[in-house]
């Protein structure tokens, strides 16, 4: 620990750890920590309109670039991150997961317990954690004979966490019927078909699958690119439907399957895989009334009885193709479906706070208190709304060209297995001791209590206690000691975590170090100089657990 403390102190002016230095971002766009230089999660631009009205909980996001992140890149920001309502980091899984590309990081009901889950795109594995950030289960979601790969849009647990819904892709030749329907007279029209697949969580076996080939026609697609014709699409492998979300009714057990490029939500029979109805698109079975959406994401079942079904979705209203927008801005929609008269009506809408169009991805979450939390994807833009649509909070990541596929908010208690990380130094000239402390993933500590102690931890004496300030807190004591230890204190005044005994390093001056915000984007830091705490998860661990 002495060596680590000295290295970090000497390199304080260079704490632009793991941030790309190619001019794409500024170092000040990212967080920098003395105790965890391997973690540099992106910062937020945050606007809070009514702090007292915000629902309790934490944001679950997974920062990523538009292009896929390389596994083990060493960058300190890609991967799952939990933030609080102030935009401060609570937990970063970047180091633990080797800067992997993550989708759908959230809390899920797995076996009756709410735990963090995500889909690791690089390893093509579903991961289930516990509240101590241990990976308790790894799901092999790629199934031979079902699909060539996982679509990665969806990782949704249903039936009290005993089943999980995923989308699998398979490139196949179009049927003769589909070729005739689109007027294609060539030899082969290659199509990307997205399958709805349900897996058993315990065995990872397939319990249901829906193959759209022969059931959803190519003529339903509305994807449009100027200068391309049917022959162009067929040669390239036509992404005619672009499925991106699935849910399941807990009333009748049927499935909801959302296809962005057909502007349609399909209800799929659990019994024979037939299409029960279509909502939206060219062949809607409903009179749409005041409901319209396009290039939508995140279909979610909200309730059902004998005559009505309630669903929600993200109406992007514009896609990445050249089809014109269908609304002035993106919205979250709550929709009531009369399944007797086959009419659709708009119950509520939650508008983009800045009236912008989110062209790709996004989600809508209804919180327990009736508030609505929306992820707009671009720049990881997120917002919380009261039930009546009033915007309570909006935030977006500071770095440009970094987004998050979805954004969620959940109450959560994190109890990390690791100890708090401490870096300590003293100045004989100034008669001061300065300590930095953090505890990645903890949600219980309200105050940090500093002890001066002996090498063996005996004769510990509390000398200072201050409130926690974000992910990392700086404690400054007017006194000298050779060894320190720090305790995390919860709201009840109880110690919930202790650091190791740490040797202080003498330093000529302990004046506040230069802030990362003041550093040049060209500064860099050698991550290899600080090995960091042990990772819970690496490639060898994957292989061992998978076996």
C-alpha positions in Angstrom: 0.0 0.0 0.0 3.0 2.3 0.7 4.2 1.9 -2.8 0.8 2.5 -4.3 0.3 5.7 -2.2 3.6 7.1 -3.3 3.0 6.4 -7.0 -0.4 8.0 -6.9 0.9 11.1 -5.1 3.7 11.6 -7.6 1.3 11.3 -10.5 -1.5 13.5 -9.2 -0.9 16.1 -11.9 -1.3 13.4 -14.6 -4.6 11.9 -13.4 -6.2 11.8 -16.9 -6.3 8.1 -16.5 -7.5 6.0 -19.3 -9.1 8.8 -21.2 -8.4 8.8 -25.0 -5.9 11.5 -26.0 -6.7 11.8 -29.7 -8.6 15.1 -29.3 -12.0 13.3 -29.3 -12.7 14.3 -25.7 -11.3 16.5 -23.0 -10.0 15.0 -19.8 -12.3 17.3 -17.8 -15.3 15.4 -19.4 -14.5 12.5 -17.1 -14.2 11.8 -13.4 -10.8 11.2 -11.9 -10.1 9.6 -8.6 -6.9 9.5 -6.5 -7.9 6.1 -5.0 -9.1 4.6 -8.2 -7.2 6.0 -11.2 -8.3 3.0 -13.3 -11.9 4.3 -13.3 -12.8 7.4 -15.3 -16.6 7.4 -15.8 -18.0 10.2 -17.8 -19.6 13.3 -16.1 -23.1 14.6 -16.5 -24.6 17.9 -17.3 -27.5 17.9 -14.9 -30.6 20.1 -14.5 -32.9 19.4 -11.5 -36.3 21.3 -11.5 -37.7 19.9 -8.3 -35.3 18.0 -6.1 -37.8 17.2 -3.4 -40.1 15.5 -5.9 -37.5 13.1 -7.3 -38.1 9.5 -6.7 -35.4 7.7 -4.6 -33.0 5.5 -6.4 -30.0 5.2 -8.6 -29.4 5.5 -12.4 -28.3 2.4 -14.2 -26.5 3.2 -17.4 -23.8 1.7 -19.6 -21.7 4.4 -21.4 -20.5 3.3 -24.9 -19.5 4.8 -28.2 -21.5 4.4 -31.3 -18.9 1.8 -32.5 -18.3 -1.3 -30.4 -15.9 -1.0 -27.5 -12.9 -3.4 -27.7 -12.7 -5.8 -24.9 -9.8 -5.2 -22.5 -9.1 -1.8 -24.1 -8.0 -0.4 -20.8 -10.2 2.6 -21.2 -11.6 3.6 -17.8 -15.2 4.4 -18.7 -17.0 1.8 -21.0 -19.3 -0.6 -19.2 -22.0 -0.6 -16.5 -22.1 2.4 -14.1 -24.5 3.3 -11.3 -25.0 7.1 -10.6 -27.0 8.8 -7.9 -29.6 11.6 -8.3 -26.8 14.2 -8.2 -24.9 12.5 -11.1 -22.2 11.2 -8.8 -20.7 7.8 -9.4 -21.8 5.0 -7.0 -20.3 2.0 -8.8 -18.3 1.4 -12.0 -17.9 -2.1 -13.3 -15.4 -1.0 -16.0 -12.3 -2.5 -14.3 -14.2 -5.7 -13.2 -15.5 -6.4 -16.8 -12.4 -5.2 -18.7 -14.0 -2.2 -20.4 -16.6 -4.4 -22.1 -19.5 -3.3 -24.3 -22.7 -3.6 -22.3 -26.4 -3.5 -23.1 -29.5 -3.4 -20.9 -27.8 -2.9 -17.5 -30.6 -2.8 -14.9 -32.1 -4.5 -11.9 -34.1 -7.6 -12.8 -36.3 -10.0 -10.9 -34.3 -13.2 -11.0 -35.8 -16.0 -8.9 -37.8 -13.5 -6.9 -34.9 -11.3 -6.0 -34.0 -7.9 -7.6 -30.4 -8.1 -8.7 -28.2 -6.3 -11.4 -28.2 -7.9 -14.8 -26.7 -7.1 -18.2 -25.8 -8.4 -21.6 -22.1 -8.5 -22.3 -21.9 -7.9 -26.1 -18.2 -8.7 -26.5 -18.4 -12.1 -24.8 -22.0 -12.7 -25.9 -23.0 -13.7 -22.4 -25.8 -12.7 -20.0 -24.5 -11.8 -16.5 -26.5 -12.0 -13.3 -24.9 -10.2 -10.3 -25.7 -10.1 -6.6 -25.9 -7.0 -4.3 -22.1 -7.5 -3.6 -21.3 -7.2 -7.3 -20.3 -10.8 -7.6 -21.3 -12.6 -10.8 -23.6 -15.3 -9.5 -24.6 -16.7 -12.8 -23.5 -16.6 -16.5 -26.0 -17.4 -19.2 -24.9 -18.7 -22.6 -27.6 -17.1 -24.7 -26.3 -18.1 -28.2 -28.0 -21.3 -29.2 -26.8 -23.4 -32.2 -29.6 -24.1 -34.6 -31.7 -21.2 -33.3 -29.8 -18.2 -34.5 -26.3 -17.2 -35.7 -25.9 -14.6 -33.0 -27.7 -12.6 -30.3 -29.3 -9.4 -31.4 -28.2 -7.8 -28.1 -31.2 -5.4 -27.9 -33.1 -7.3 -25.3 -32.2 -9.2 -22.0 -35.6 -9.2 -20.3 -36.5 -11.5 -17.3 -40.1 -12.7 -17.0 -42.2 -15.2 -15.0 -40.7 -14.2 -11.7 -37.2 -14.4 -13.1 -37.4 -18.0 -14.2 -37.3 -17.1 -18.0 -35.4 -14.6 -20.0 -36.3 -13.1 -23.4 -33.6 -12.5 -26.0 -33.6 -11.8 -29.8 -31.5 -13.9 -32.1 -30.6 -13.2 -35.7 -30.4 -15.5 -38.7 -29.8 -14.5 -42.3 -32.0 -16.6 -44.6 -33.4 -16.6 -48.1 -36.8 -14.9 -48.4 -39.7 -17.2 -49.2 -41.2 -17.2 -52.7 -44.3 -15.6 -51.4 -42.2 -12.7 -49.9 -40.3 -12.3 -53.2 -43.5 -12.0 -55.1 -45.0 -9.5 -52.6 -42.1 -7.1 -53.0 -41.8 -7.6 -56.8 -38.4 -9.2 -56.6 -37.7 -11.6 -59.6 -34.0 -12.3 -58.8 -32.5 -15.6 -57.7 -32.1 -15.0 -54.0 -33.2 -12.3 -51.6 -31.2 -12.5 -48.4 -33.0 -11.2 -45.3 -32.0 -10.7 -41.7 -34.7 -12.4 -39.6 -34.9 -11.6 -35.9 -36.2 -14.4 -33.7 -38.0 -14.0 -30.4 -36.5 -16.6 -28.1 -37.3 -17.5 -24.5 -34.7 -19.3 -22.4 -35.0 -21.1 -19.1 -32.8 -19.2 -16.6 -31.6 -22.3 -14.7 -30.8 -24.6 -17.7 -30.4 -21.9 -20.5 -32.6 -24.2 -22.6 -35.0 -22.8 -25.2 -38.6 -22.8 -23.9 -40.2 -20.9 -26.8 -39.2 -19.3 -30.1 -41.0 -17.3 -32.8 -39.5 -17.3 -36.3 -40.9 -14.3 -38.4 -39.9 -15.9 -41.7 -43.2 -16.7 -43.5 -45.2 -14.8 -40.9 -44.1 -11.2 -41.1 -43.9 -10.2 -44.8 -41.2 -8.1 -46.4 -43.9 -5.8 -47.7 -44.5 -4.6 -44.1 -41.1 -2.9 -44.0 -41.0 0.9 -44.3 -37.2 1.3 -44.2 -36.1 3.7 -46.9 -32.8 4.8 -48.2 -32.6 7.1 -51.3 -30.9 5.5 -54.3 -31.5 1.9 -53.0 -34.0 -0.5 -54.6 -35.2 -3.9 -53.6 -32.3 -5.6 -55.4 -29.8 -3.6 -53.3 -31.6 -4.6 -50.1 -31.7 -8.3 -51.0 -28.1 -8.5 -51.9 -26.9 -6.8 -48.7 -29.1 -8.8 -46.4 -32.2 -6.8 -45.8 -32.8 -5.6 -42.2 -36.4 -5.4 -43.0 -37.8 -5.5 -39.4 -35.1 -4.6 -36.9 -36.7 -6.2 -33.8 -35.5 -4.5 -30.6 -37.7 -5.4 -27.6 -39.9 -8.2 -26.3 -42.2 -8.6 -23.3 -44.7 -11.1 -22.0 -48.2 -10.7 -20.6 -48.6 -12.1 -17.1 -52.4 -12.2 -17.9 -52.6 -14.6 -20.8 -48.9 -15.6 -21.3 -48.6 -14.3 -24.9 -45.7 -12.2 -26.1 -45.2 -8.7 -27.4 -42.6 -8.3 -30.2 -41.5 -4.9 -31.4 -40.1 -4.3 -34.9 -38.7 -0.9 -35.6 -38.5 -1.0 -39.4 -42.1 -2.1 -39.8 -43.4 0.5 -37.2 -45.3 -2.4 -35.7 -45.8 -4.2 -32.3 -46.8 -7.8 -32.8 -48.7 -9.9 -30.3 -47.5 -13.5 -30.6 -49.4 -16.6 -29.5 -47.6 -18.7 -26.8 -49.4 -21.7 -28.1 -48.5 -21.9 -31.8 -46.4 -18.7 -32.6 -49.2 -17.2 -34.7 -49.6 -13.4 -34.8 -52.7 -12.5 -32.7 -52.7 -8.8 -33.8 -50.6 -6.0 -35.2 -50.4 -2.6 -33.6 -49.3 0.2 -36.0 -47.5 -0.1 -39.3 -49.0 -0.9 -42.7 -51.3 -3.7 -41.5 -52.5 -2.6 -38.1 -55.4 -4.5 -36.7 -56.4 -1.5 -34.6 -58.1 1.8 -35.5 -55.2 3.9 -34.3 -57.2 7.0 -33.5 -54.9 9.6 -31.8 -52.0 7.1 -31.5 -49.1 7.3 -33.9 -45.5 6.2 -33.6 -42.6 5.1 -35.7 -39.1 3.6 -35.4 -40.2 2.8 -31.8 -38.3 0.9 -29.0 -39.0 -0.7 -25.7 -42.4 -2.3 -25.9 -43.6 -3.1 -22.4 -46.7 -4.8 -21.1 -48.4 -2.7 -18.4 -51.7 -4.5 -17.7 -54.6 -6.4 -19.1 -58.1 -7.6 -18.5 -60.8 -9.3 -20.6 -61.3 -6.2 -22.8 -58.3 -4.0 -22.6 -54.5 -4.2 -22.7 -52.2 -1.4 -21.6 -48.7 -1.1 -23.2 -45.9 1.5 -23.2 -43.2 2.2 -25.7 -40.6 4.8 -26.8 -41.8 6.6 -29.9 -38.5 7.7 -31.5 -40.5 9.2 -34.4 -37.4 9.1 -36.6 -34.9 6.4 -37.5 -31.5 6.2 -39.0 -32.9 5.6 -42.5 -34.3 8.5 -44.7 -38.0 8.0 -43.9 -39.4 11.4 -42.7 -40.2 12.0 -38.9 -43.7 11.2 -37.8 -43.7 13.7 -34.9 -41.7 16.8 -34.0 -39.9 15.1 -31.2 -39.5 11.8 -29.5 -41.9 10.7 -26.7 -42.7 8.0 -24.3 -46.2 6.7 -24.9 -48.7 4.9 -22.7 -51.4 3.3 -24.9 -54.7 1.6 -24.1 -55.9 -1.1 -26.5 -59.5 -2.1 -26.7 -59.1 -5.7 -27.9 -62.9 -6.1 -28.4 -63.5 -3.1 -30.6 -59.9 -3.1 -31.8 -59.2 0.6 -31.1 -56.1 2.3 -29.7 -56.1 5.4 -27.6 -53.4 7.5 -26.1 -53.4 7.5 -22.2 -50.4 9.7 -21.6 -47.3 11.0 -23.3 -43.9 12.0 -21.9 -42.0 14.4 -24.2 -38.3 14.8 -24.8 -37.4 17.7 -22.4 -35.6 19.5 -25.1 -38.1 18.6 -27.9 -35.4 16.6 -29.7 -35.6 13.5 -31.9 -33.8 10.5 -30.5 -33.1 8.6 -33.7 -32.0 5.3 -32.2 -32.5 3.2 -29.1 -34.2 4.4 -25.9 -36.6 3.2 -23.2 -39.5 4.2 -20.9 -39.7 3.0 -17.3 -42.7 3.5 -15.0 -41.4 3.8 -11.4 -43.2 2.5 -8.3 -44.5 6.0 -7.4 -46.0 6.6 -10.8 -43.1 8.7 -12.1 -41.7 8.0 -15.5 -38.0 7.6 -16.2 -36.9 7.8 -19.8 -33.6 7.0 -21.5 -33.2 8.9 -24.8 -29.9 7.1 -25.6 -28.0 9.8 -27.5 -25.4 11.3 -25.0 -27.1 8.9 -22.6 -29.7 11.6 -22.2 -32.2 10.7 -19.5 -35.1 12.4 -17.7 -37.5 11.9 -14.9 -41.1 13.0 -15.2 -44.0 13.3 -12.7 -47.1 11.2 -13.6 -48.6 14.3 -15.2 -45.6 14.7 -17.5 -43.9 17.5 -15.6 -40.1 17.3 -16.1 -38.4 16.9 -12.7 -34.8 16.2 -13.9 -32.9 16.0 -17.1 -29.3 15.0 -17.7 -26.9 14.1 -20.4 -23.3 13.0 -20.5 -20.7 15.7 -21.0 -18.5 13.8 -23.5 -19.8 13.9 -27.1 -20.5 10.7 -29.0 -21.0 8.6 -25.9 -24.4 7.2 -25.2 -26.2 4.4 -23.4 -28.5 1.9 -25.0 -31.1 2.3 -22.2 -31.2 4.1 -18.8 -33.1 2.9 -15.7 -33.7 4.0 -12.2 -34.0 1.7 -9.2 -33.8 1.7 -5.4 -30.8 -0.4 -4.6 -28.5 -1.3 -1.6 -25.0 -2.1 -2.7 -22.7 -4.0 -0.3 -19.4 -4.5 -2.0 -17.1 -7.3 -0.8 -14.0 -5.1 -1.2 -12.7 -2.7 1.5 -12.7 1.0 1.1 -9.7 2.3 -0.9 -7.4 4.8 0.9 -4.5 6.9 -0.2 -2.9 8.9 2.7 -0.1 11.5 2.9 1.4 13.8 5.5 3.4 17.0 5.4 5.8 17.7 8.3 6.1 21.3 7.1 2.4 21.9 7.2 1.6 19.6 10.1 -1.2 18.1 8.1 -2.5 14.7 7.0 -4.6 14.3 3.9 -6.6 11.2 3.1 -8.6 10.3 0.1 -11.2 7.5 0.5 -13.6 5.7 -1.8 -15.6 2.5 -1.8 -16.8 1.4 -5.2 -20.4 0.3 -5.1 -21.3 1.2 -1.6 -24.7 2.9 -1.0 -24.8 2.8 2.8 -21.9 5.1 4.0 -23.0 8.6 5.0 -19.9 9.7 6.8 -16.2 8.8 6.8 -14.4 8.5 10.1 -10.6 8.9 10.1 -8.4 7.1 12.7 -4.8 7.5 13.5 -3.3 4.2 14.4 -0.3 1.9 14.7 1.0 -0.4 12.0 -0.9 -3.3 13.5 -4.1 -1.3 13.9 -3.8 -1.1 17.6 -4.6 2.0 19.7 -6.8 3.5 17.0 -8.0 7.0 17.8 -10.7 8.8 15.9 -9.5 12.2 14.8 -12.0 13.4 12.2 -15.4 12.6 10.7 -16.9 14.3 7.7 -19.9 13.7 5.4 -19.3 11.6 2.3 -18.9 13.7 -0.8 -19.6 11.7 -3.9 -17.6 8.7 -5.0 -14.3 9.9 -3.4 -14.0 12.1 -0.3 -11.0 14.1 0.8 -10.3 14.2 4.6 -7.9 16.8 5.9 -6.7 16.6 9.6 -4.4 19.1 11.3 -2.0 16.6 12.8 0.5 13.9 11.8 0.5 10.1 12.0 2.4 7.3 10.4 -0.6 5.1 9.8 -4.3 5.7 9.2 -7.5 3.7 8.9 -10.9 4.8 7.7 -14.3 3.6 8.7 -17.5 4.1 6.7 -20.4 5.1 8.9 -24.1 4.6 8.0 -27.1 6.7 8.8 -27.5 5.0 12.1 -23.9 5.8 13.2 -22.8 2.2 12.7 -19.5 1.3 11.0 -20.3 -0.7 7.8 -16.8 -1.0 6.3 -13.2 -0.5 7.3 -10.2 0.2 5.1 -6.9 -1.6 5.6 -4.3 0.1 7.8 -2.5 2.4 5.4 1.1 3.9 5.8 1.1 7.6 5.2 3.6 9.0 2.7 5.5 12.2 3.6 5.0 14.9 1.0 6.5 18.5 1.0 3.1 20.2 0.4 -0.4 19.0 0.7 -2.1 22.0 -0.8 -5.1 20.9 -2.9 -3.7 19.2 -6.0 -4.5 20.5 -9.5 -8.0 19.5 -10.4 -8.5 17.2 -13.4 -10.7 19.9 -15.0 -7.7 22.1 -15.3 -5.5 19.5 -17.1 -4.6 19.4 -20.7 -6.4 16.8 -22.8 -3.0 15.6 -23.9 -1.9 14.6 -20.4 -1.8 10.8 -19.9 -1.4 8.3 -17.1 0.2 4.9 -17.3 -2.4 2.5 -15.9 0.2 -0.1 -15.5 1.8 1.8 -12.6 -1.2 1.1 -10.4 -2.5 -2.5 -10.5 -5.7 -1.7 -8.7 -7.8 -4.1 -6.7 -8.4 -7.7 -7.9 -11.0 -8.1 -10.6 -13.9 -10.5 -9.9 -14.3 -11.4 -13.6 -11.8 -12.1 -16.3 -11.6 -14.3 -19.4 -10.2 -17.3 -17.3 -13.0 -16.9 -14.8 -15.6 -16.9 -17.7 -14.1 -20.1 -19.1 -14.1 -21.7 -15.7 -17.7 -20.8 -14.8 -19.0 -21.6 -18.3 -17.6 -25.1 -18.0 
